[in-house]
Amino acid sequence: MGPLTLFDKSFLEMLSVDQAVLFDLMFSTVISPIFYIEVLADLEKDDPKTRTREKVVADVAKKTPVMHSYPNISHVALCLNELLGSHIEMDGRPVIEGGIPVLHKGKIAVANEQTPESKAFDRWQDENFHDVERKFAVVWRKALKGLDNGALATLTKKMLLIEDSPRNHEDALRIARAVLARSGQHFLNLKLGYYFLGLDPSMWRAVEARWKAAGHPALPNYAPYFTHCLTVDIFFNLLMTKKIISPDRPSNRTDVAYLYYLPFTKLFISEDRLHRRIVPLFLREDQKMVTGSEIKDDLIRLDEHFSALPEEDRKQGMFRLASTPPDDDKYLTTRLWRECGHSTAPKPPMRKNPGLHKEISQNLREVVALSWRPARRSFSQAELKDPDQRMIRRMIPRQWGKWTVIPDDVK
C-alpha cells in the first residue's frame, strides 16, 4: 500500500482505465465526498458531446480506486463532531466511518462493510442510477448556477469585520489566519463559521454552551479542524472580493472544497489550475502536491514496465505483482514512495501456508458474524481509538482493463 493520496476528478478523467488500475495499485487513496458530488453532478452536465451523460459518469466510475481507497467522512460532520468534543486527528490519515466494533477472542475488532459510495459506483459503472441520484444532480447544478459568489464574498468580509484587502494569494491567507486569531472576536468567528460551513442549526445551542463552558477560547486551539475549514472559506472569499479568483465561475467553490480534506493525506494530485496555485499554501512540511500530468506520464512508463514482463508473471495477478513500484528512481511513483517513508524493495514471494490461510479466513468470518448480531457490547472512545484489528470489505474485479488483478486460482 502506497502513500495516502487525495485526488480530484480532473486527474481521474486524464487516465485510461489501464493507467487507473496501476494508480489504484500504487497509491492508497483518500476519496473526498466532493469527488462523489462532482461525479454524480455530471448526470446533469450540459452538452455531453459524443457521450451520453450516463456514459460520462460511468467512465469515471470505472476508473475510481477500489483496492486501497478510503472514503473520508464529510468535513461538515467532522467540524460538528469536533465542536461537540471529539478530537479530529490531522496527521495525514483519512477519517473513515467507524464500522461495527466487536469483541473477538478478547480483542477489539472493527468490521467495515462495503461503503454506500462504493456500492453506488459499482452501479454507476453499468449506467444504473437511482431516481434520487438524478434528482440530486439536477438540484446541485441549479444550486451552483444560482449561487452569487461575489455577493457571498462581500458579505463574508463585512460580517467578519475584515478591513484589509489582499494583494495576492499569500496575503489572503495571512489575513484569514489573523482574523481567526483576533482577540475579542472569537464568538463572532464561531457563530459565522458555523453558518458559513453549513453545520446543523439544531445543534448550535449545544455547540455554543460547550464553547462558553470551556472559557470562550480562540478557535485555532479549541477546534483546529473547524479552523482549517473556515480559513479555507475566508481565504477563498477574500480572493473573490478582489477578483483574484473569479466569482463568475461557479465550480471554483467546488474546487476549493477539496482543501477541506488536505489534513487527511500525504499527497494531493490535481491538474486543475486553481489547485496548482492555492494548494501549496495549505500543505504541511510532510505533504506534497503533484500535477496530474506528472503522475499520468509516470503511469505510462509503469504500464510499459509491467506489460513487458513475461506473461507467466502477469498471470500471477497485478495485486501480487505490482504491490510495490519498481525499485528504480527513474519512476516518479518510486520516488514518492520513498519520500513518504515507504519501502520499494522487492518483497520475497509469499510461501503457501494453507493452515495460516484457513485461520485468517475463519477469523474474518467470525468477526463478520459477530458484527451482524443485534446485541453487542458498547465500547468507550479510548477502546475504539486504536482497535486490535480492522476488517474492510471491498469488491475487487478479477479483470480490470487489460490487467488480471486477481488470478483464477484465488477463490
C-alpha positions as CSV (number, residue, x, y, z in Angstrom):
1,M,0.0,0.0,0.0
2,G,1.5,3.3,-1.1
3,P,1.3,6.9,0.1
4,L,-2.0,8.2,1.2
5,T,-3.2,10.4,-1.7
6,L,-6.0,12.8,-2.3
7,F,-7.1,13.4,-5.9
8,D,-9.7,15.4,-7.7
9,K,-12.0,14.4,-10.7
10,S,-9.8,16.3,-13.2
11,F,-7.0,13.8,-12.5
12,L,-9.0,10.6,-13.0
13,E,-10.5,12.0,-16.2
14,M,-7.0,12.2,-17.7
15,L,-6.3,8.5,-17.2
16,S,-7.1,5.5,-19.3
17,V,-8.7,2.5,-17.4
18,D,-5.3,0.6,-17.6
19,Q,-3.5,3.6,-16.0
20,A,-6.2,4.0,-13.4
21,V,-5.6,0.3,-12.3
22,L,-1.9,1.0,-11.8
23,F,-2.7,4.2,-9.9
24,D,-5.0,2.2,-7.6
25,L,-2.3,-0.5,-7.0
26,M,0.5,2.0,-6.3
27,F,-1.3,4.6,-4.1
28,S,-3.6,4.4,-1.1
29,T,-6.3,7.0,-1.9
30,V,-8.4,9.3,0.3
31,I,-11.6,9.9,-1.5
32,S,-13.3,13.2,-0.7
33,P,-17.1,13.5,-0.6
34,I,-16.6,16.4,-3.0
35,F,-15.3,13.9,-5.6
36,Y,-18.5,11.9,-5.4
37,I,-20.6,15.0,-5.7
38,E,-18.7,16.2,-8.8
39,V,-19.0,12.8,-10.5
40,L,-22.8,12.5,-9.7
41,A,-23.4,16.1,-10.8
42,D,-22.2,15.2,-14.3
43,L,-25.6,13.5,-14.8
44,E,-26.9,17.0,-15.4
45,K,-23.8,18.3,-17.2
46,D,-24.5,20.5,-20.2
47,D,-23.5,19.5,-23.8
48,P,-22.2,15.9,-23.3
49,K,-20.9,16.0,-26.9
50,T,-20.1,12.5,-28.1
51,R,-21.1,10.6,-24.9
52,T,-24.4,10.5,-23.0
53,R,-24.4,11.9,-19.5
54,E,-24.7,8.4,-18.1
55,K,-21.7,7.3,-20.1
56,V,-19.6,10.3,-18.7
57,V,-20.3,9.2,-15.1
58,A,-19.8,5.5,-15.9
59,D,-16.4,6.2,-17.4
60,V,-15.2,8.0,-14.3
61,A,-16.7,5.3,-12.0
62,K,-14.7,2.6,-13.9
63,K,-11.5,4.4,-13.1
64,T,-12.2,5.2,-9.4
65,P,-9.9,3.4,-7.0
66,V,-11.3,0.4,-5.1
67,M,-8.4,-1.7,-3.9
68,H,-6.7,0.8,-1.5
69,S,-9.3,3.5,-1.2
70,Y,-10.7,5.2,1.9
71,P,-13.8,7.4,1.6
72,N,-13.3,10.3,4.1
73,I,-16.1,11.4,6.3
74,S,-17.5,14.8,5.2
75,H,-16.0,18.0,6.6
76,V,-19.4,19.1,7.8
77,A,-19.8,16.0,10.1
78,L,-16.2,16.3,11.3
79,C,-16.5,20.0,12.1
80,L,-19.7,19.4,14.1
81,N,-18.2,16.5,16.0
82,E,-15.1,18.5,16.8
83,L,-17.2,21.4,18.2
84,L,-19.1,18.8,20.3
85,G,-15.9,17.4,21.9
86,S,-14.5,14.8,19.5
87,H,-10.8,15.1,18.7
88,I,-10.1,15.1,15.0
89,E,-6.6,13.8,14.0
90,M,-5.0,15.8,11.3
91,D,-1.8,13.8,10.7
92,G,-2.2,12.6,7.1
93,R,-4.5,9.7,7.8
94,P,-8.2,9.6,6.5
95,V,-11.1,9.6,8.9
96,I,-13.4,6.8,7.8
97,E,-16.8,5.6,9.0
98,G,-16.4,3.9,12.4
99,G,-17.7,0.5,11.4
100,I,-19.1,-2.0,13.8
101,P,-16.9,-2.9,16.8
102,V,-17.0,-6.4,18.3
103,L,-15.0,-8.3,20.9
104,H,-13.4,-11.3,19.3
105,K,-11.2,-13.7,21.3
106,G,-10.6,-11.0,23.9
107,K,-9.5,-8.4,21.4
108,I,-11.4,-5.5,19.8
109,A,-12.1,-5.8,16.1
110,V,-13.9,-3.3,13.9
111,A,-15.8,-4.5,10.8
112,N,-16.4,-2.1,7.9
113,E,-18.7,-3.3,5.3
114,Q,-18.5,-2.1,1.7
115,T,-19.3,1.7,1.8
116,P,-22.5,3.1,0.3
117,E,-20.3,5.2,-2.1
118,S,-18.5,2.1,-3.3
119,K,-21.8,0.3,-3.9
120,A,-23.1,3.3,-5.8
121,F,-20.0,3.3,-8.0
122,D,-20.5,-0.4,-8.8
123,R,-23.9,0.5,-10.2
124,W,-22.7,3.6,-12.0
125,Q,-20.2,1.6,-14.0
126,D,-23.2,-0.1,-15.6
127,E,-25.0,3.2,-16.1
128,N,-27.5,2.2,-13.4
129,F,-28.7,5.3,-11.5
130,H,-31.4,5.7,-8.9
131,D,-34.0,8.5,-9.3
132,V,-32.8,10.2,-6.1
133,E,-29.3,10.4,-7.7
134,R,-30.7,12.0,-10.8
135,K,-32.7,14.5,-8.7
136,F,-29.6,15.3,-6.7
137,A,-27.6,16.1,-9.9
138,V,-30.4,18.5,-11.0
139,V,-30.5,20.3,-7.7
140,W,-26.7,20.5,-7.4
141,R,-26.3,22.0,-10.9
142,K,-29.1,24.5,-10.2
143,A,-27.6,25.5,-6.8
144,L,-24.2,26.1,-8.4
145,K,-25.7,28.2,-11.2
146,G,-27.8,30.2,-8.7
147,L,-25.0,30.9,-6.3
148,D,-23.8,34.5,-6.2
149,N,-20.2,34.0,-5.3
150,G,-19.4,37.7,-5.5
151,A,-22.2,38.8,-3.1
152,L,-21.3,36.0,-0.7
153,A,-17.6,37.0,-0.7
154,T,-18.5,40.6,0.1
155,L,-20.9,39.6,2.8
156,T,-18.2,37.4,4.4
157,K,-15.7,40.2,4.5
158,K,-18.3,42.6,6.0
159,M,-19.7,40.2,8.7
160,L,-16.2,39.2,9.9
161,L,-15.2,42.9,10.2
162,I,-12.3,42.5,7.7
163,E,-10.9,45.8,6.6
164,D,-7.8,44.7,4.7
165,S,-7.9,43.7,1.1
166,P,-5.5,41.0,-0.2
167,R,-2.9,41.8,-2.9
168,N,-2.3,38.2,-3.7
169,H,-3.0,34.6,-2.6
170,E,-0.4,34.7,0.2
171,D,-1.8,37.9,1.5
172,A,-5.3,36.5,1.6
173,L,-4.2,33.6,3.7
174,R,-2.3,35.9,6.1
175,I,-5.5,38.0,6.6
176,A,-7.7,34.9,7.1
177,R,-5.5,33.5,9.8
178,A,-5.2,36.9,11.5
179,V,-9.0,37.2,11.6
180,L,-9.4,33.8,13.3
181,A,-6.7,34.6,15.9
182,R,-8.1,38.2,16.6
183,S,-8.9,38.7,20.3
184,G,-12.4,40.0,21.1
185,Q,-13.9,38.3,18.0
186,H,-13.9,34.6,19.0
187,F,-17.7,34.2,19.4
188,L,-18.4,36.0,16.1
189,N,-15.9,33.7,14.3
190,L,-17.5,30.7,15.8
191,K,-21.1,31.7,15.0
192,L,-20.4,32.9,11.5
193,G,-18.1,30.0,10.7
194,Y,-20.9,27.6,11.9
195,Y,-23.2,29.3,9.4
196,F,-20.7,29.5,6.5
197,L,-19.8,25.8,6.7
198,G,-23.4,24.7,6.8
199,L,-23.5,22.9,10.1
200,D,-26.7,21.6,11.6
201,P,-28.7,24.6,13.0
202,S,-30.4,22.4,15.6
203,M,-27.1,21.7,17.3
204,W,-25.9,25.3,17.6
205,R,-27.1,25.7,21.2
206,A,-25.1,22.7,22.4
207,V,-22.0,23.9,20.5
208,E,-22.4,27.4,22.0
209,A,-22.8,26.1,25.5
210,R,-19.7,23.8,25.3
211,W,-17.6,26.7,24.0
212,K,-18.7,29.0,26.7
213,A,-18.1,26.3,29.4
214,A,-14.5,26.0,28.0
215,G,-13.9,29.7,28.8
216,H,-14.5,31.4,25.4
217,P,-11.3,30.1,23.8
218,A,-9.9,31.2,20.5
219,L,-10.8,28.8,17.7
220,P,-7.3,27.8,16.4
221,N,-6.6,25.9,19.6
222,Y,-10.1,24.9,20.6
223,A,-11.2,23.4,17.2
224,P,-8.2,23.1,14.8
225,Y,-10.1,21.3,12.1
226,F,-13.1,23.7,12.1
227,T,-10.5,26.5,12.0
228,H,-8.8,24.9,9.0
229,C,-12.1,24.7,7.0
230,L,-13.1,28.2,8.0
231,T,-9.7,29.5,7.0
232,V,-10.1,28.0,3.5
233,D,-13.5,29.7,3.2
234,I,-12.3,33.1,4.3
235,F,-9.2,32.8,2.1
236,F,-11.4,32.0,-0.9
237,N,-13.9,34.7,-0.3
238,L,-11.2,37.4,0.2
239,L,-9.7,36.5,-3.2
240,M,-13.1,36.7,-4.9
241,T,-13.7,40.2,-3.5
242,K,-10.6,41.4,-5.4
243,K,-11.4,39.0,-8.4
244,I,-8.0,37.3,-7.9
245,I,-10.2,34.2,-8.1
246,S,-13.1,34.7,-10.5
247,P,-16.5,34.9,-8.7
248,D,-18.2,34.2,-12.1
249,R,-17.1,30.6,-12.3
250,P,-19.4,28.6,-10.0
251,S,-17.2,25.5,-10.0
252,N,-14.4,27.4,-8.3
253,R,-16.2,26.9,-4.9
254,T,-16.4,23.1,-5.5
255,D,-12.7,23.0,-6.5
256,V,-11.7,24.9,-3.3
257,A,-13.7,22.5,-1.1
258,Y,-11.1,19.8,-1.8
259,L,-8.8,21.7,0.5
260,Y,-11.0,20.8,3.5
261,Y,-9.5,17.3,3.2
262,L,-5.8,18.1,3.0
263,P,-5.2,17.3,6.7
264,F,-6.0,13.7,5.9
265,T,-3.5,12.9,3.2
266,K,0.2,13.0,2.3
267,L,-0.1,13.7,-1.4
268,F,-2.5,15.7,-3.4
269,I,-2.9,15.2,-7.2
270,S,-4.7,17.6,-9.5
271,E,-4.4,19.1,-12.9
272,D,-6.7,22.0,-12.0
273,R,-5.0,25.4,-12.4
274,L,-6.6,26.8,-9.3
275,H,-5.4,23.9,-7.2
276,R,-1.9,24.2,-8.5
277,R,-1.9,27.8,-7.3
278,I,-3.5,27.6,-3.9
279,V,-3.0,24.1,-2.5
280,P,0.8,24.5,-1.8
281,L,-0.1,27.4,0.6
282,F,-2.0,25.0,2.9
283,L,0.4,22.0,2.8
284,R,2.3,20.8,5.9
285,E,6.0,20.2,5.6
286,D,5.4,16.5,5.2
287,Q,2.9,16.9,2.4
288,K,3.4,17.4,-1.3
289,M,1.4,18.3,-4.4
290,V,1.9,16.6,-7.7
291,T,0.3,17.6,-11.0
292,G,-2.0,15.1,-12.8
293,S,0.1,15.2,-15.9
294,E,3.3,14.2,-13.9
295,I,1.5,11.2,-12.5
296,K,0.0,10.2,-15.8
297,D,3.3,10.3,-17.6
298,D,4.8,8.1,-14.9
299,L,1.8,5.7,-15.1
300,I,2.5,5.4,-18.8
301,R,6.1,4.3,-18.0
302,L,4.8,1.9,-15.4
303,D,2.4,0.4,-17.9
304,E,5.3,-0.2,-20.3
305,H,7.3,-1.8,-17.5
306,F,4.6,-4.2,-16.3
307,S,3.4,-5.0,-19.8
308,A,7.0,-6.1,-20.8
309,L,7.1,-8.7,-18.0
310,P,6.6,-12.4,-19.1
311,E,3.0,-13.5,-19.4
312,E,3.7,-16.2,-16.8
313,D,4.5,-13.4,-14.3
314,R,1.4,-11.3,-15.2
315,K,-0.8,-14.3,-14.7
316,Q,0.0,-14.1,-11.0
317,G,-2.2,-11.1,-10.9
318,M,-1.3,-7.4,-10.5
319,F,-2.5,-7.3,-6.9
320,R,0.5,-9.5,-6.2
321,L,2.9,-8.5,-9.0
322,A,2.5,-4.7,-8.5
323,S,2.3,-4.5,-4.7
324,T,5.3,-2.1,-4.9
325,P,6.6,0.1,-7.7
326,P,9.9,-0.9,-9.5
327,D,12.9,-0.3,-7.2
328,D,14.2,2.4,-9.6
329,D,14.3,6.1,-9.1
330,K,13.6,6.8,-12.7
331,Y,9.9,6.3,-11.8
332,L,8.2,9.3,-10.0
333,T,6.0,6.8,-8.1
334,T,9.1,5.1,-6.7
335,R,10.5,8.5,-5.6
336,L,7.2,9.5,-4.0
337,W,7.0,6.2,-2.1
338,R,10.5,6.8,-0.7
339,E,9.8,10.5,0.2
340,C,6.7,9.3,2.2
341,G,8.7,6.7,4.0
342,H,7.6,3.5,2.1
343,S,10.0,0.8,1.1
344,T,10.2,-0.1,-2.6
345,A,12.5,-3.1,-2.1
346,P,11.0,-6.2,-3.9
347,K,9.1,-8.4,-1.5
348,P,10.0,-12.1,-1.3
349,P,7.4,-14.3,-2.8
350,M,4.8,-15.5,-0.3
351,R,5.1,-19.1,0.7
352,K,1.8,-21.0,0.5
353,N,0.6,-21.8,4.0
354,P,-2.9,-23.5,3.9
355,G,-3.1,-23.6,7.7
356,L,-2.5,-19.9,8.1
357,H,-4.9,-19.1,5.2
358,K,-7.6,-21.1,6.8
359,E,-7.0,-19.5,10.2
360,I,-7.2,-16.0,8.7
361,S,-10.4,-16.8,6.7
362,Q,-12.0,-18.3,9.8
363,N,-11.1,-15.2,11.9
364,L,-12.7,-12.9,9.3
365,R,-15.9,-15.0,9.1
366,E,-16.2,-14.9,12.9
367,V,-15.7,-11.1,13.1
368,V,-18.4,-10.6,10.4
369,A,-20.8,-13.0,12.2
370,L,-20.3,-11.1,15.5
371,S,-20.9,-7.7,13.7
372,W,-24.3,-9.0,12.4
373,R,-25.6,-9.9,15.9
374,P,-28.3,-7.5,17.1
375,A,-26.9,-7.4,20.7
376,R,-23.3,-6.2,21.0
377,R,-21.4,-4.7,23.9
378,S,-20.6,-1.0,23.9
379,F,-17.1,0.3,23.7
380,S,-15.5,3.5,25.0
381,Q,-13.9,6.2,22.8
382,A,-10.5,5.1,24.2
383,E,-11.0,1.5,23.2
384,L,-12.1,2.3,19.7
385,K,-9.2,4.8,19.1
386,D,-6.8,2.0,18.3
387,P,-8.5,-1.4,17.8
388,D,-6.5,-4.6,17.6
389,Q,-7.7,-5.2,14.1
390,R,-9.9,-3.6,11.4
391,M,-11.6,-5.5,8.6
392,I,-12.7,-3.6,5.5
393,R,-14.8,-5.3,2.9
394,R,-14.0,-4.4,-0.7
395,M,-15.2,-5.6,-4.1
396,I,-12.2,-6.0,-6.4
397,P,-12.5,-7.1,-10.0
398,R,-10.6,-10.1,-11.2
399,Q,-10.0,-8.5,-14.6
400,W,-9.8,-4.7,-14.9
401,G,-8.9,-3.1,-18.2
402,K,-6.2,-5.3,-19.7
403,W,-4.8,-6.4,-16.4
404,T,-5.5,-9.6,-14.5
405,V,-5.9,-8.3,-10.9
406,I,-6.8,-11.5,-9.1
407,P,-5.7,-14.8,-10.7
408,D,-8.3,-17.5,-11.3
409,D,-6.7,-19.9,-8.7
410,V,-7.6,-17.5,-5.9
411,K,-11.1,-18.2,-4.6
